[in-house]
Each structure stands twice: as C-alpha cells, then as structure tokens.
Amino acid sequence: MRTTRTARTARTTRGSAVAALAALGALTLAGCGGDGKDGDGGPADATPGAESSATVELPKLDGQKIEVAAVWTGPEQENFTKVLKEFEKRTGATVTFVPAQDPIVNFLGTKIAGGSPPDVAMLPQVGAIKQAVDQKWAKPLGPEAKAQLARNYAKGWQDLGSVDGTPYGVYFKAANKSLVWYNNAVFENAGASVPKTWKDFLTTAETISASGVTPVSVGGADGWTLTDWFENVYLSQAGPEKYDQLARHEIKWTDPSVAQALTTLGGLFGKPELIAGGANGALQTEFPKSVTQTFTGGDQPKAAMVFEGDFVTVNIAQTEAKIGTDAKVFPFPAVGGQPPVVTGGDAAVALKDTKGAQALLTFLASPDAARIWAGAGGFISPNKSLDAAAYPNDVQRDIAKALIAAGDDFRFDMSDQMPQSFGGTPGKGEWKALQDFLKNPEDVAGTQARLEADAAKAYKS
C-alpha cells in the first residue's frame, strides 16, 4: 500500500484535529444510532444517495468505455461499483471495474507495459501518485475536475493529490486511522473504562484479561496494520516534526525516538496474554478476521478490542453486532502529550487523457459520488461539501465530522509516503520488520537496524 520520495504531510499544528477527536470520543461513547442495516436508519440494499439532486454537470458519453483499477474487494468493491453505476446512468458510459493486486503500482506498470492501461486508477498511497507522474503515466486534472476539487476539498487534501503544484489526484475515500473499536458487552462485564492514555490502555487491557477475555485483536498477517500501530504511537510520542522527518528519511530508523516508540509498542506486543492467539496467532490473523472475531461470540469473543480505521465498520457489518450499541469506538490513546491523528486515503488518477476519464474524476470530486458510498457505510469522505446526514449512523457521522473539522491539521499515513519497496510490500521492508518485531518485541535494536538498512536501500533506488 505504500511509496514515495517526498512527503506531503499536512501542517504542523494539531489543535483542531485533537479537539475534533475528543469530540468524537464524547459523542460516540455516549451511545449512537444504527449500523446501516435494514430498519436501522440506513438503506442496506438500495443505492443510497443516488436519488438526490445532482450538484455537478457531467457530459454525455454514450458508447464510451472506461476502465477503473483498484485493489478493493468484497464490500468495498461492491460499494464503489454502486458509485460507478450512478456515473453510467448519468453519462451513458460503460464503466468496468478492474481488480488490481497490491502493490498497485507494480500492477499498473505491467498493464502499461502491455499497452492496456486502465483509464483511471485508485491509488492508496501519496507516493504512488508521485511515482505515476515521474513515470509519465498520470494525466493532470482537467478544468472541471479542478473546479470540483477547489470547491469541495481543504488545501491539505488538494496538496496530497498534487505533484510540484499540479493537481493529479482526487482523494475520494479517506480513513481516520486513529481509532480503537471495542466490544461493549465485554467492557461492561469487566467493569473496564475507556482509556485516554497509553498507560490507561494497558490497564484496561489487564482488567479485561482478568475477566477472562483476551483484550486485543491484532491482524498481524497483514503487515500494514502493524505500521499503523507504530505510526500512531510514534506521532503521539515523538511529535509531528519527527514524524515528518522519519517519513522523509531525514532521520534514521536507528534514531532514539524510534527505539522509544518500539519499546512502548513492545509493552503490548511483549505480553502474549493480551493478544488474541499470542504473537503466533496474530501473525496468522488477517485484518478482516481481527475485526470479526472481536464482535462474534457475544460477551465471550476472542478479543475485546481491535485497532484500525473507520473502515472497520464494513467488517463489523458482517457480524450481528450493532455499531453504537454492541460495537463502540474511542480515539487512539495519547502516548505523549496529545492523541495522534493519522489519516489514509485513496486517490483517483487518470492514466488516459480522455473525456471519459476526466468526467469520472470530476464526478468523484463531487459530493454526488461521495454521498452514494457514504450511505452504504464503511466509508469516510474528505469532501467538505458532503452533507453528514448521508452517513448511515451517528458513529460514522461523527468520525466524518471530525475529519472535516481537522481541515489541514492531520498527518497522512507514514508508510504510504515511503518508497513502495520499503513501506508497502508484503513480506518485505517495514511490513516484514514489524511482523518480526511482533514475534520478538525485545529485539528493539535489531528491528531498528533492519528497518534502517531496508529504508536506506529503498530511498536510494
């Protein structure tokens, strides 16, 4: 999921984002609305939002065929297809979803080398946009798409999709990656309280463990989840300036700040009784299962908490748990002075300079497209013109409001800013080093040495 040589993190002040997350915690923990299932405030089968009045004019594209490549599967692919169907309805074009492998840059390179690139690709890394521009694959946004981008997005999100001041990408789907989801029944039975600091988080975990339920579910089979753990700890503990420097490899992974973050994370990873299945079990658990096993089994699940972004709601919806009642959420606890605010996102980039590709980017930059997936759930939009009422429940509504309220005041996923070979390749680089660290969290110095060796090689290539 990752790559780049230049970081485009947004700004250094964090007050508004922290305040927004604090408000999120207060709102969602009070008990919220439904989960988007039938009869619970959000349509489950219809294409939500499609019937709303259009805010953007699109050209007629009768007979044109457009291909869109993305790594999305399952519910994400299904919901994105609803968005594409609405575009087809309004333009007359035929849009085909092309399943891509991760890392998508490698997949696109193969397609382009073979002379058959898709018209549009959804890139889940800041650096992938830069790489696509450097390779002369990406096409700049046309005037209509740029107008929608300027109207609907904060400057921070516009900058993330730009290279050397030229806008190429539209961040259609965002993620708040500083959230911990928990099984409310387990918390109530254990008498556990929602933690605000890392120290409190470990205390809560011990309390839940004593009640007979393993406290934390970790999807360690997917290395990107471990990078998210590290980034939240590091941002809160080391601060935004160090975060930016490490993202750009201006400081080495052997820096004391990295040792401190790994040691802090080892306070959890080094206690196998606090991790569902222990380290070995976590390394065999893929992300979707890490979520579903937290919300299956009533008050005796395999784990009580799972850390990850707002997209967790897609997997919770595959269980019987109701978001806001059975499944609740709190902001990632503060390790240093402030809780972290880490975001991720997927940007639409045109790989063909065609009327159809530009029209689709224009549509994706509008609130019309965002409204459709927002209503389906498991989605947060950075589009500030989207009415929060489009979201299916109060939990997702509050998460979205917090993201918009943060404005330019956030940090983008660090590994998504790094060279793909280091920060975004399964079985290699940061993913592999942190999986090894999960297995042996006492080896802080060795982990740092491996991270630095791999990073140095990646940034030189």
ROPA-488354 format. One record per residue (C-alpha): residue number from 1; residue in three letters; x, y, z. Coordinates in steps of 0.5 Angstrom, whole numbers, plus 500, padded with zeros to 3 digits. Layout:
N
ATOM   pos   code     u     v     w
ATOM   NUM    ALA     X     Y     Z
...
***
This chain:
461
ATOM   pos   code     u     v     w
ATOM     1    MET   500   500   500
ATOM     2    ARG   506   505   500
ATOM     3    THR   511   509   496
ATOM     4    THR   515   516   495
ATOM     5    ARG   521   520   496
ATOM     6    THR   517   527   498
ATOM     7    ALA   513   527   504
ATOM     8    ARG   506   531   503
ATOM     9    THR   504   531   510
ATOM    10    ALA   500   537   512
ATOM    11    ARG   502   542   517
ATOM    12    THR   505   542   524
ATOM    13    THR   499   545   528
ATOM    14    ARG   494   540   531
ATOM    15    GLY   490   543   536
ATOM    16    SER   483   543   532
ATOM    17    ALA   484   535   530
ATOM    18    VAL   486   534   537
ATOM    19    ALA   479   537   539
ATOM    20    ALA   475   534   534
ATOM    21    LEU   478   527   536
ATOM    22    ALA   476   529   543
ATOM    23    ALA   469   531   541
ATOM    24    LEU   469   524   537
ATOM    25    GLY   470   520   543
ATOM    26    ALA   465   524   547
ATOM    27    LEU   460   523   542
ATOM    28    THR   461   516   540
ATOM    29    LEU   462   513   547
ATOM    30    ALA   455   516   549
ATOM    31    GLY   451   511   545
ATOM    32    CYS   450   512   538
ATOM    33    GLY   445   511   532
ATOM    34    GLY   444   505   528
ATOM    35    ASP   449   501   524
ATOM    36    GLY   447   502   517
ATOM    37    LYS   443   495   517
ATOM    38    ASP   436   495   515
ATOM    39    GLY   431   498   519
ATOM    40    ASP   437   502   523
ATOM    41    GLY   437   509   520
ATOM    42    GLY   441   507   513
ATOM    43    PRO   439   503   507
ATOM    44    ALA   442   497   506
ATOM    45    ASP   441   494   499
ATOM    46    ALA   439   501   495
ATOM    47    THR   444   505   492
ATOM    48    PRO   444   511   498
ATOM    49    GLY   444   518   496
ATOM    50    ALA   443   516   488
ATOM    51    GLU   436   520   488
ATOM    52    SER   439   526   491
ATOM    53    SER   439   532   486
ATOM    54    ALA   446   533   482
ATOM    55    THR   451   538   484
ATOM    56    VAL   455   537   478
ATOM    57    GLU   454   537   471
ATOM    58    LEU   457   531   467
ATOM    59    PRO   458   530   460
ATOM    60    LYS   454   525   455
ATOM    61    LEU   459   520   454
ATOM    62    ASP   454   515   450
ATOM    63    GLY   458   509   448
ATOM    64    GLN   465   510   451
ATOM    65    LYS   468   505   455
ATOM    66    ILE   472   507   462
ATOM    67    GLU   476   502   466
ATOM    68    VAL   478   504   473
ATOM    69    ALA   483   500   477
ATOM    70    ALA   483   499   485
ATOM    71    VAL   485   494   490
ATOM    72    TRP   479   494   493
ATOM    73    THR   475   487   494
ATOM    74    GLY   469   485   498
ATOM    75    PRO   464   490   501
ATOM    76    GLU   469   496   498
ATOM    77    GLN   469   494   491
ATOM    78    GLU   461   493   492
ATOM    79    ASN   460   500   494
ATOM    80    PHE   465   503   489
ATOM    81    THR   461   499   484
ATOM    82    LYS   455   503   486
ATOM    83    VAL   458   510   485
ATOM    84    LEU   460   507   478
ATOM    85    LYS   453   505   476
ATOM    86    GLU   451   512   478
ATOM    87    PHE   456   515   474
ATOM    88    GLU   454   511   468
ATOM    89    LYS   447   513   469
ATOM    90    ARG   448   520   469
ATOM    91    THR   453   520   463
ATOM    92    GLY   451   514   458
ATOM    93    ALA   459   511   459
ATOM    94    THR   460   504   461
ATOM    95    VAL   465   503   467
ATOM    96    THR   469   497   468
ATOM    97    PHE   472   495   475
ATOM    98    VAL   479   492   474
ATOM    99    PRO   481   488   480
ATOM   100    ALA   488   490   482
ATOM   101    GLN   494   487   486
ATOM   102    ASP   497   490   492
ATOM   103    PRO   502   494   491
ATOM   104    ILE   498   497   485
ATOM   105    VAL   504   501   482
ATOM   106    ASN   507   494   480
ATOM   107    PHE   500   492   477
ATOM   108    LEU   500   499   473
ATOM   109    GLY   507   498   471
ATOM   110    THR   505   491   468
ATOM   111    LYS   499   494   465
ATOM   112    ILE   502   500   462
ATOM   113    ALA   508   496   459
ATOM   114    GLY   503   491   456
ATOM   115    GLY   500   497   452
ATOM   116    SER   493   497   456
ATOM   117    PRO   493   502   462
ATOM   118    PRO   486   503   465
ATOM   119    ASP   483   510   464
ATOM   120    VAL   483   511   472
ATOM   121    ALA   487   508   478
ATOM   122    MET   485   509   485
ATOM   123    LEU   492   510   489
ATOM   124    PRO   492   508   496
ATOM   125    GLN   499   512   497
ATOM   126    VAL   501   519   497
ATOM   127    GLY   508   517   494
ATOM   128    ALA   504   513   488
ATOM   129    ILE   502   519   485
ATOM   130    LYS   509   522   485
ATOM   131    GLN   511   515   482
ATOM   132    ALA   506   515   477
ATOM   133    VAL   508   523   475
ATOM   134    ASP   515   521   475
ATOM   135    GLN   514   515   470
ATOM   136    LYS   509   520   466
ATOM   137    TRP   503   515   467
ATOM   138    ALA   499   520   470
ATOM   139    LYS   495   526   467
ATOM   140    PRO   494   533   470
ATOM   141    LEU   486   534   473
ATOM   142    GLY   482   538   467
ATOM   143    PRO   479   544   469
ATOM   144    GLU   472   541   471
ATOM   145    ALA   476   537   476
ATOM   146    LYS   480   542   479
ATOM   147    ALA   474   546   480
ATOM   148    GLN   471   541   484
ATOM   149    LEU   477   540   488
ATOM   150    ALA   478   547   489
ATOM   151    ARG   471   548   492
ATOM   152    ASN   470   541   496
ATOM   153    TYR   477   540   499
ATOM   154    ALA   481   543   504
ATOM   155    LYS   488   545   502
ATOM   156    GLY   491   539   505
ATOM   157    TRP   488   534   501
ATOM   158    GLN   489   538   495
ATOM   159    ASP   496   538   496
ATOM   160    LEU   496   531   498
ATOM   161    GLY   494   530   491
ATOM   162    SER   499   535   487
ATOM   163    VAL   506   534   485
ATOM   164    ASP   510   540   484
ATOM   165    GLY   504   544   485
ATOM   166    THR   500   541   479
ATOM   167    PRO   494   537   482
ATOM   168    TYR   493   530   479
ATOM   169    GLY   489   526   484
ATOM   170    VAL   482   527   487
ATOM   171    TYR   482   524   494
ATOM   172    PHE   475   520   494
ATOM   173    LYS   476   516   500
ATOM   174    ALA   479   518   507
ATOM   175    ALA   481   514   513
ATOM   176    ASN   481   516   520
ATOM   177    LYS   487   511   523
ATOM   178    SER   487   513   530
ATOM   179    LEU   481   509   533
ATOM   180    VAL   480   503   537
ATOM   181    TRP   474   499   537
ATOM   182    TYR   471   495   543
ATOM   183    ASN   466   490   545
ATOM   184    ASN   461   494   549
ATOM   185    ALA   459   488   553
ATOM   186    VAL   466   486   555
ATOM   187    PHE   468   492   558
ATOM   188    GLU   461   493   562
ATOM   189    ASN   462   486   564
ATOM   190    ALA   469   487   566
ATOM   191    GLY   468   494   569
ATOM   192    ALA   473   497   564
ATOM   193    SER   473   504   563
ATOM   194    VAL   475   507   556
ATOM   195    PRO   483   510   556
ATOM   196    LYS   485   516   555
ATOM   197    THR   493   515   555
ATOM   198    TRP   497   509   553
ATOM   199    LYS   498   508   561
ATOM   200    ASP   491   507   562
ATOM   201    PHE   490   503   555
ATOM   202    LEU   495   498   558
ATOM   203    THR   491   498   565
ATOM   204    THR   484   497   561
ATOM   205    ALA   487   491   558
ATOM   206    GLU   490   488   564
ATOM   207    THR   483   489   567
ATOM   208    ILE   479   486   561
ATOM   209    SER   484   480   561
ATOM   210    ALA   483   479   569
ATOM   211    SER   475   478   567
ATOM   212    GLY   477   472   562
ATOM   213    VAL   477   475   555
ATOM   214    THR   483   477   551
ATOM   215    PRO   484   484   551
ATOM   216    VAL   487   486   544
ATOM   217    SER   486   483   537
ATOM   218    VAL   492   484   532
ATOM   219    GLY   491   483   525
ATOM   220    GLY   499   482   524
ATOM   221    ALA   498   477   518
ATOM   222    ASP   497   484   514
ATOM   223    GLY   504   488   516
ATOM   224    TRP   500   495   514
ATOM   225    THR   496   494   521
ATOM   226    LEU   503   494   525
ATOM   227    THR   505   500   521
ATOM   228    ASP   499   504   523
ATOM   229    TRP   500   501   531
ATOM   230    PHE   507   504   530
ATOM   231    GLU   505   511   527
ATOM   232    ASN   500   513   532
ATOM   233    VAL   505   511   538
ATOM   234    TYR   511   515   534
ATOM   235    LEU   506   521   532
ATOM   236    SER   504   522   539
ATOM   237    GLN   510   520   543
ATOM   238    ALA   516   524   538
ATOM   239    GLY   511   529   535
ATOM   240    PRO   509   532   528
ATOM   241    GLU   516   534   527
ATOM   242    LYS   520   528   528
ATOM   243    TYR   514   524   524
ATOM   244    ASP   515   528   518
ATOM   245    GLN   523   528   519
ATOM   246    LEU   522   520   519
ATOM   247    ALA   517   520   514
ATOM   248    ARG   522   523   509
ATOM   249    HIS   528   519   512
ATOM   250    GLU   531   526   514
ATOM   251    ILE   533   522   521
ATOM   252    LYS   535   515   521
ATOM   253    TRP   531   509   524
ATOM   254    THR   536   508   529
ATOM   255    ASP   534   515   532
ATOM   256    PRO   533   514   539
ATOM   257    SER   526   517   538
ATOM   258    VAL   524   510   534
ATOM   259    ALA   527   506   540
ATOM   260    GLN   523   509   545
ATOM   261    ALA   516   508   540
ATOM   262    LEU   518   501   539
ATOM   263    THR   519   500   547
ATOM   264    THR   513   503   548
ATOM   265    LEU   509   498   543
ATOM   266    GLY   513   492   546
ATOM   267    GLY   509   494   552
ATOM   268    LEU   503   491   549
ATOM   269    PHE   506   486   544
ATOM   270    GLY   511   483   549
ATOM   271    LYS   505   481   553
ATOM   272    PRO   502   475   549
ATOM   273    GLU   497   474   554
ATOM   274    LEU   494   481   552
ATOM   275    ILE   494   479   545
ATOM   276    ALA   489   474   542
ATOM   277    GLY   493   468   540
ATOM   278    GLY   499   471   542
ATOM   279    ALA   504   473   537
ATOM   280    ASN   504   467   533
ATOM   281    GLY   496   467   533
ATOM   282    ALA   496   475   531
ATOM   283    LEU   501   473   525
ATOM   284    GLN   496   468   522
ATOM   285    THR   490   473   523
ATOM   286    GLU   489   477   517
ATOM   287    PHE   485   484   518
ATOM   288    PRO   478   482   517
ATOM   289    LYS   478   477   522
ATOM   290    SER   482   481   527
ATOM   291    VAL   475   485   527
ATOM   292    THR   470   480   526
ATOM   293    GLN   473   476   532
ATOM   294    THR   472   482   536
ATOM   295    PHE   465   482   535
ATOM   296    THR   463   475   535
ATOM   297    GLY   461   471   541
ATOM   298    GLY   457   476   545
ATOM   299    ASP   461   478   551
ATOM   300    GLN   466   472   550
ATOM   301    PRO   469   474   544
ATOM   302    LYS   476   472   542
ATOM   303    ALA   478   479   544
ATOM   304    ALA   475   485   547
ATOM   305    MET   479   491   542
ATOM   306    VAL   481   492   535
ATOM   307    PHE   485   498   533
ATOM   308    GLU   484   501   526
ATOM   309    GLY   481   506   522
ATOM   310    ASP   474   508   521
ATOM   311    PHE   473   502   515
ATOM   312    VAL   473   497   521
ATOM   313    THR   465   499   520
ATOM   314    VAL   465   494   514
ATOM   315    ASN   467   488   517
ATOM   316    ILE   463   490   524
ATOM   317    ALA   457   490   519
ATOM   318    GLN   459   482   517
ATOM   319    THR   457   480   524
ATOM   320    GLU   451   481   529
ATOM   321    ALA   454   487   533
ATOM   322    LYS   451   494   532
ATOM   323    ILE   455   500   531
ATOM   324    GLY   454   505   537
ATOM   325    THR   451   499   542
ATOM   326    ASP   455   493   541
ATOM   327    ALA   461   496   538
ATOM   328    LYS   463   502   540
ATOM   329    VAL   470   507   539
ATOM   330    PHE   475   511   542
ATOM   331    PRO   481   515   540
ATOM   332    PHE   487   512   540
ATOM   333    PRO   490   514   547
ATOM   334    ALA   495   519   548
ATOM   335    VAL   502   516   549
ATOM   336    GLY   505   523   549
ATOM   337    GLY   502   530   550
ATOM   338    GLN   497   529   545
ATOM   339    PRO   493   524   542
ATOM   340    PRO   495   522   535
ATOM   341    VAL   491   524   528
ATOM   342    VAL   493   519   523
ATOM   343    THR   490   519   516
ATOM   344    GLY   490   515   510
ATOM   345    GLY   486   515   503
ATOM   346    ASP   485   513   496
ATOM   347    ALA   486   518   490
ATOM   348    ALA   483   517   483
ATOM   349    VAL   488   519   478
ATOM   350    ALA   487   519   470
ATOM   351    LEU   492   515   466
ATOM   352    LYS   489   516   460
ATOM   353    ASP   488   523   457
ATOM   354    THR   480   522   455
ATOM   355    LYS   474   526   456
ATOM   356    GLY   471   520   460
ATOM   357    ALA   477   519   465
ATOM   358    GLN   476   527   466
ATOM   359    ALA   469   526   467
ATOM   360    LEU   470   521   472
ATOM   361    LEU   475   525   476
ATOM   362    THR   470   531   476
ATOM   363    PHE   464   526   479
ATOM   364    LEU   469   523   484
ATOM   365    ALA   471   530   487
ATOM   366    SER   464   532   488
ATOM   367    PRO   459   531   494
ATOM   368    ASP   454   527   489
ATOM   369    ALA   459   521   488
ATOM   370    ALA   461   521   496
ATOM   371    ARG   454   521   498
ATOM   372    ILE   453   514   495
ATOM   373    TRP   458   511   499
ATOM   374    ALA   457   514   505
ATOM   375    GLY   450   512   505
ATOM   376    ALA   453   505   504
ATOM   377    GLY   457   505   510
ATOM   378    GLY   465   504   511
ATOM   379    PHE   467   510   508
ATOM   380    ILE   469   517   510
ATOM   381    SER   470   523   505
ATOM   382    PRO   475   528   506
ATOM   383    ASN   470   532   501
ATOM   384    LYS   467   538   506
ATOM   385    SER   461   539   501
ATOM   386    LEU   458   533   503
ATOM   387    ASP   452   533   508
ATOM   388    ALA   454   529   514
ATOM   389    ALA   447   527   514
ATOM   390    ALA   449   522   508
ATOM   391    TYR   452   517   513
ATOM   392    PRO   448   511   516
ATOM   393    ASN   449   512   523
ATOM   394    ASP   452   517   529
ATOM   395    VAL   459   514   529
ATOM   396    GLN   461   514   522
ATOM   397    ARG   458   521   522
ATOM   398    ASP   462   524   528
ATOM   399    ILE   468   521   525
ATOM   400    ALA   467   524   519
ATOM   401    LYS   466   531   522
ATOM   402    ALA   472   530   526
ATOM   403    LEU   476   529   520
ATOM   404    ILE   473   535   516
ATOM   405    ALA   474   539   523
ATOM   406    ALA   481   538   522
ATOM   407    GLY   482   542   516
ATOM   408    ASP   489   541   514
ATOM   409    ASP   491   539   521
ATOM   410    PHE   493   532   521
ATOM   411    ARG   499   527   519
ATOM   412    PHE   498   522   513
ATOM   413    ASP   500   515   514
ATOM   414    MET   507   515   514
ATOM   415    SER   509   508   510
ATOM   416    ASP   504   511   505
ATOM   417    GLN   509   516   504
ATOM   418    MET   515   512   503
ATOM   419    PRO   518   508   497
ATOM   420    GLN   514   502   496
ATOM   421    SER   519   497   497
ATOM   422    PHE   520   499   504
ATOM   423    GLY   513   502   506
ATOM   424    GLY   508   498   502
ATOM   425    THR   511   491   500
ATOM   426    PRO   508   485   503
ATOM   427    GLY   514   480   506
ATOM   428    LYS   519   486   506
ATOM   429    GLY   521   492   509
ATOM   430    GLU   517   496   514
ATOM   431    TRP   512   490   514
ATOM   432    LYS   517   485   515
ATOM   433    ALA   521   488   520
ATOM   434    LEU   515   490   524
ATOM   435    GLN   512   483   524
ATOM   436    ASP   519   480   526
ATOM   437    PHE   518   485   532
ATOM   438    LEU   511   483   534
ATOM   439    LYS   514   476   534
ATOM   440    ASN   520   478   538
ATOM   441    PRO   519   485   541
ATOM   442    GLU   525   485   546
ATOM   443    ASP   530   486   540
ATOM   444    VAL   529   493   539
ATOM   445    ALA   536   495   537
ATOM   446    GLY   536   489   532
ATOM   447    THR   529   492   529
ATOM   448    GLN   532   499   528
ATOM   449    ALA   538   496   525
ATOM   450    ARG   534   492   520
ATOM   451    LEU   529   498   519
ATOM   452    GLU   535   503   517
ATOM   453    ALA   538   498   512
ATOM   454    ASP   532   497   508
ATOM   455    ALA   530   504   508
ATOM   456    ALA   537   507   506
ATOM   457    LYS   537   502   500
ATOM   458    ALA   529   504   498
ATOM   459    TYR   531   511   499
ATOM   460    LYS   537   511   494
ATOM   461    SER   533   507   489
***
